[in-house]
Amino acid sequence: MTHLVQAIALGLLIGGVYALMASGLTLIFGVMRIINIAQGAFLILVAMLTWWLWHETGIDPILLSVVTTPLMFGFGWVAYRLLLSRIRGSSASMSVLLTFGFALVIEGVLNITAGNKFKSATPSYFEESFRVGAISLPKAQVFGFLAAMAVLAALYFVLTRTWTGRAIRAATQNPSGAALVGVGATGTAALAFAIGSATTGVGGSILSVLYPFFPASHYDWISRLLGIVVLGGMGSLPGALVGAGILGLAETLTATYGSLNWSTLVFYIVIMVVLLIRPQGLFGAKLREDTV
């Protein structure tokens, strides 16, 4: 029983971090119908920047998210204005091609500037744990989870309690209706992409502590994030939370009772089973293909 509780606790901690990472991707798709394949590259870009700042200054990597988050907000805004605004209204496949190319550019720049070697930020508490009875909770995962929950709570507040958030949700649910009441499509889309990119400011900083990474790691991360978003339902934030929790639990339960090597496979098997029963995902709505 102790092993089961331990695995569930760790799965929820990891799932919380995954939820933050996937929230930006699903927000961007929900507002703009853009599949941002570069989201994984954004995470690795932030992880690399966090590692460098930690290495040079000794500042806690997760705390460095107060620096990386506004940087990624600005980066996302500029990227949308210069690149993605040009394909607004095009098919989703066009956004896949453009953002995949953008991801390759980021990977190439990181290879040149940072080298093609694994890196990982290891703060002083990296190997320490909290004890709760017989359960051991690694401090790095607890701190990462708390940071992720704080950002998700802030994102929820922005989307539900501010005019900006209402505009974003209106553009998500009824773009033509939002335009009729004065919600600018271009400005709202740029803001949504900037916010979605900003989530990688915290997600990438957490990633730098919890996982070794190198420039090409973005392939692994975008596949995980897409799996979470597809399982939960494209464009659904609650779906992303549930999908992330399932991935976290799949990893820890499989590692505890089987092998860590099989954990990701188990998650994708779950996705296949769910999509066979419910093709739109757990929280997604059926859409006509000609409306996407």
Rosetta blueprint (number, residue, H / E / L):
1 M L
2 T H
3 H H
4 L H
5 V H
6 Q H
7 A H
8 I H
9 A H
10 L H
11 G H
12 L H
13 L H
14 I H
15 G H
16 G H
17 V H
18 Y H
19 A H
20 L H
21 M H
22 A H
23 S H
24 G H
25 L H
26 T H
27 L H
28 I H
29 F H
30 G H
31 V H
32 M H
33 R L
34 I L
35 I L
36 N L
37 I L
38 A L
39 Q H
40 G H
41 A H
42 F H
43 L H
44 I H
45 L H
46 V H
47 A H
48 M H
49 L H
50 T H
51 W H
52 W H
53 L H
54 W H
55 H H
56 E H
57 T H
58 G L
59 I L
60 D L
61 P L
62 I L
63 L L
64 L L
65 S H
66 V H
67 V H
68 T H
69 T H
70 P H
71 L H
72 M H
73 F H
74 G H
75 F H
76 G H
77 W H
78 V H
79 A H
80 Y H
81 R H
82 L H
83 L L
84 L H
85 S H
86 R H
87 I H
88 R L
89 G L
90 S L
91 S L
92 A H
93 S H
94 M H
95 S H
96 V H
97 L H
98 L H
99 T H
100 F H
101 G H
102 F H
103 A H
104 L H
105 V H
106 I H
107 E H
108 G H
109 V H
110 L H
111 N H
112 I H
113 T H
114 A H
115 G L
116 N L
117 K L
118 F L
119 K E
120 S L
121 A L
122 T L
123 P L
124 S L
125 Y L
126 F L
127 E L
128 E L
129 S E
130 F E
131 R E
132 V E
133 G L
134 A L
135 I E
136 S E
137 L E
138 P E
139 K H
140 A H
141 Q H
142 V H
143 F H
144 G H
145 F H
146 L H
147 A H
148 A H
149 M H
150 A H
151 V H
152 L H
153 A H
154 A H
155 L H
156 Y H
157 F H
158 V H
159 L H
160 T H
161 R H
162 T L
163 W H
164 T H
165 G H
166 R H
167 A H
168 I H
169 R H
170 A H
171 A H
172 T H
173 Q H
174 N L
175 P H
176 S H
177 G H
178 A H
179 A H
180 L H
181 V L
182 G L
183 V L
184 G L
185 A H
186 T H
187 G H
188 T H
189 A H
190 A H
191 L H
192 A H
193 F H
194 A H
195 I H
196 G H
197 S H
198 A H
199 T H
200 T H
201 G H
202 V H
203 G H
204 G H
205 S H
206 I H
207 L H
208 S H
209 V H
210 L H
211 Y L
212 P L
213 F E
214 F L
215 P H
216 A H
217 S H
218 H H
219 Y H
220 D H
221 W H
222 I H
223 S H
224 R H
225 L H
226 L H
227 G H
228 I H
229 V H
230 V H
231 L H
232 G H
233 G L
234 M L
235 G L
236 S L
237 L H
238 P H
239 G H
240 A H
241 L H
242 V H
243 G H
244 A H
245 G H
246 I H
247 L H
248 G H
249 L H
250 A H
251 E H
252 T H
253 L H
254 T H
255 A H
256 T H
257 Y H
258 G L
259 S L
260 L H
261 N H
262 W H
263 S H
264 T H
265 L H
266 V H
267 F H
268 Y H
269 I H
270 V H
271 I H
272 M H
273 V H
274 V H
275 L H
276 L H
277 I H
278 R L
279 P L
280 Q L
281 G L
282 L L
283 F L
284 G L
285 A L
286 K L
287 L L
288 R L
289 E H
290 D H
291 T H
292 V L
